[in-house]
Amino acid sequence: MNIKELLLSQIEKVVIGLRYDFLYEDDYGQLLCQVIKRDSAGSIESTPLSFQIEIDEEKGTGRLIYYQAEGEIARQSFNIEKPATVVEILTFITGAVEAFPTS
């Protein structure tokens, strides 16, 4: 499993656990991701968090740039050899999604 697959699978587990959907698009080496809430008909109701992930597979490092409707809200770097940096990403995503107003 490469770093991209590992990171995406862990983010998806967290997001689904919060009862949201997780979408991503791998476009020219950058991952564009969205956490979305759907209404009862399955349409997108809101997007509490969007982010871009840049990964250097060889070095095992990368960064995330987070966005909400008002623009960029934070940046985080990670190093796969330092598990705490990945935990910090998952913790940030959880906090940002939980803090999003639901109506």
Beta strands, then each sheet from edge to edge (+ up, - down):
strand 1: 21-27
strand 2: 30-38
strand 3: 44-56
strand 4: 61-68
strand 5: 71-79
sheet 1: 1+ 2- 3+ 4- 5+
end
